Amino acid sequence: MRHMNLETLANGAFSVQVNRALKEVAENIQDPNTDASAARKITVTITCKPNKDRDFVATNVRAKTTLAPALGTDTALSMGKDLRTGEVEIAEVMTGQIPGQMGIEDVQAPQEAGDSRLFDAETGEIQEAAESSAGKGSIVDMRRKA
């Protein structure tokens, strides 16, 4: 049998397919979102189908890759029930946050009503100014005995 040059097989298409598969494997290995130690595989298939007279063979060449899948990502969810509405709530627990602990983004700043009074946007409760509730800005000495 005469030696066949795989570089020129199928007018060079076989070599192109193998090189493309090698590039896919290299890119997958370099991807930080995949398992670095996972095995990658290139499967080369050469299918030969002869005619009845066995003097002509239809040949198909194919290179197929098996790559490492992307890594999954872990997170934590906190679940509970809103005591005011009875609705079930679910939220992602942010890194370093204790379940149930409020973050600064969870606190809404009081908003002003049309008549320049502050109110809580969630409940609609009108909030009194701090100075009127504390005795018009006077300081109360809690150490003094009554």
N, C-alpha and C positions, 0 to 999 in steps of 0.2 A: 504494500500500500504506500502510496505517495504521501509524504508529510504535508499537512494542511496548515497554512498560516492563519492563525485565529485573528490576527490584525485585519486581514482582508476578507474574512468570512462574512457573507451576506453584504458584500460591498462596504465593509467596515462598520456595518450597523451593530454587529455583535460586540465589537470593541467599544463603540460608543455607549451601548447599554451597560456594559461592565463598568466603564469609567463613571457613568452617571450614578450607578448603584454605589460605587466607592465614595463618590462625593456625598451622597445622601447619608451614608454611614458616618463619614467624617463629620458632617454638620450635626448629626444626631449625638455623636460622642461629645462634641464641643458645646452642646446646648446645656446650660446649667439647670434647666428644668427637667432633666432626665437623670436616671440613676447612672452614675459614672461607671460602676462596676458591672452593669448588665451586659450580657453578650449580645452583639448584633450579628446578623447573618445575611450573606448574599447567596442566593440559590440560583445557579445557572442551569437552565433546562434546554437541551437540544433535542427536539422531537423529530424523528425521521419516519416518514410514511411512504413506503415503496408502492409502485404500481404492480399490476398483475405479472408483468414480464420481468420484474425485478431489475430493470435497467435504468430506471429513473426514480429518484427519491425526493419527495417534497419535504423540505427541511424548514423547521421553525426554530429560531433561537430566541431565548428570553432570559433576562436577568431580573430577579425579584429580591427585594430587601425585606428583612424583618428587623425593625428598629425597636429601641427601648421606648416604652410609652412615657408620656409626660408624668411627672410626679404629681401626686395629689397634694392638697393643702389642708392642714388641720385648722380648726377654729373651735370656739366654744360658744354655745348659746345658753342664755338664761331664760327660763320660762316661769310664768306666774299668772296671777289673775289680778286685774285692776279692781280694787275693793270698792271704788265708787261706781263703776259701770258694770262690773261682773264679767267683762270681756277678757278672754285669754290673750296674753301678750307674750311675744317672743322677741328677743333682741340679742345681737352679738355682743359678747363680753369682750371689751377691748383689753389689750395687754396691760397688766398692772392694775386693772380695775376689779374691785371686789363685787361679786354678783349682788345686785340691788343697790349698789352705790351709784349716786348720781354724778354725772360728769358736768363740767362747766357748760357744755353745750346743751344740757338738759334743762338748765335754769333759764326761764324767760324773764327778760327785764320788764318791769312794770311799764305800761303804756299810758299815754295821757288821753283822757276823755275829751270831748269837744269843749267842755267848760274848764279845761286845764287841770282837772283833778286826776290823780293817778289811779289806775285800776289794774287788777290782775287779768291778763288776757285769757287765761284758762278758765277761771271761775266767774269773771265779770264783777268780782267784788271791788268796790271802791275803797281805796286805801287812803287813810288820813295822812296828812303831812307829818313827818317825824317830829317837827318842833311843837305841833299842837298836842300831840299825845304825850310828850315828855315835859310838859309844863312850859311851853313857849321858849324852848332853848335853854332853860335853867338846868344847872347840874345838880343832881341829887346825891348827897353824901350818904352812902349806904352804911358807913361806919358809925354814924351818929345814932345814939340811942334815943328812942322815942320817949 
